[in-house]
């Protein structure tokens, strides 16, 4: 009788652990629990960059100037209608928020 009671407790605990371990997987599978944002990455002369949708109508661009001197990262957004040049010191990193998705990145020696 004692063995049967212990076995029943172990089976109950195993089922509870199994139910807990599958909950995050089903949420990540797309039933509305967790969303995975795609990050875009690239590089142009002197710059490595990445950006993604922040989820609230904004896009943060992260950049790193890999050259020794200061250079500009020229970003085109809004279907080519908006342009912005970000001046970055040599070896420096940073970020900038845009309110339309970036569509093109270029290197500029001056801004």
C-alpha positions in Angstrom: 0.0 0.0 0.0 2.9 2.4 0.9 4.6 1.7 -2.5 1.4 2.4 -4.4 0.9 5.8 -2.6 4.5 6.8 -3.3 4.2 5.8 -6.9 1.0 7.8 -7.2 2.8 10.9 -5.8 5.7 10.5 -8.2 3.4 10.2 -11.2 1.5 13.3 -10.1 4.7 15.3 -9.7 6.0 14.1 -13.1 2.8 15.2 -14.8 2.9 18.6 -13.2 6.5 19.1 -14.3 5.7 18.0 -17.8 2.8 20.5 -18.0 5.0 23.3 -16.9 7.7 22.6 -19.3 5.4 22.6 -22.3 3.7 25.9 -21.5 6.5 28.2 -22.7 6.9 26.2 -25.9 3.3 26.5 -26.9 3.4 30.3 -26.2 6.4 30.7 -28.4 4.8 28.7 -31.1 2.5 31.6 -32.0 -0.7 31.4 -29.9 -0.4 35.1 -28.9 2.0 34.7 -25.9 5.4 35.6 -27.2 6.5 37.4 -30.3 9.9 37.1 -31.9 11.2 40.2 -33.7 13.4 39.8 -36.7 16.7 41.8 -36.6 18.1 43.1 -39.8 22.0 43.2 -40.0 24.4 44.6 -42.5 27.5 46.6 -43.2 28.8 49.4 -45.4 32.2 51.0 -45.6 33.4 51.7 -42.0 30.0 50.7 -40.4 28.3 47.6 -39.1 24.6 48.1 -38.3 21.5 46.3 -37.1 17.9 47.3 -36.7 14.6 45.9 -35.8 11.0 46.9 -35.2 10.7 48.2 -31.6 7.0 47.3 -31.7 5.5 50.8 -31.2 5.9 52.5 -34.6 9.7 53.1 -34.1 12.9 51.4 -35.4 16.1 51.6 -33.5 19.3 51.4 -35.6 22.5 50.3 -33.7 25.7 51.2 -35.4 29.5 50.8 -35.0 32.1 52.8 -36.8 34.9 50.3 -37.5 37.3 52.9 -39.0 39.8 55.0 -37.1 38.5 58.4 -38.2 35.0 60.0 -37.9 32.6 59.2 -40.7 28.9 59.6 -41.5 26.3 56.9 -41.7 23.6 58.1 -44.2 20.3 56.4 -43.6 17.4 56.6 -46.0 13.8 56.0 -44.6 10.2 56.5 -45.6 10.4 55.0 -49.1 13.3 57.2 -50.0 11.7 60.5 -48.9 13.6 61.1 -45.7 17.4 61.0 -45.2 19.5 61.5 -42.1 23.3 61.5 -41.7 24.6 60.4 -38.3 28.2 61.5 -37.6 30.1 58.9 -35.6 33.6 59.1 -34.2 36.2 56.5 -35.1 35.6 53.2 -33.2 32.5 54.5 -31.6 29.1 52.8 -31.2 25.6 54.2 -30.8 22.0 54.0 -31.7 19.3 56.2 -33.3 15.5 55.9 -33.3 13.6 56.3 -36.6 9.8 56.5 -36.9 9.7 54.9 -40.4 11.7 51.7 -41.4 15.2 52.3 -42.7 15.5 51.1 -46.3 19.1 52.0 -47.3 22.4 52.6 -45.5 25.4 54.4 -47.0 28.9 55.7 -45.9 29.6 59.4 -46.2 32.9 61.1 -45.6 31.1 64.3 -44.5 27.6 65.0 -43.4 
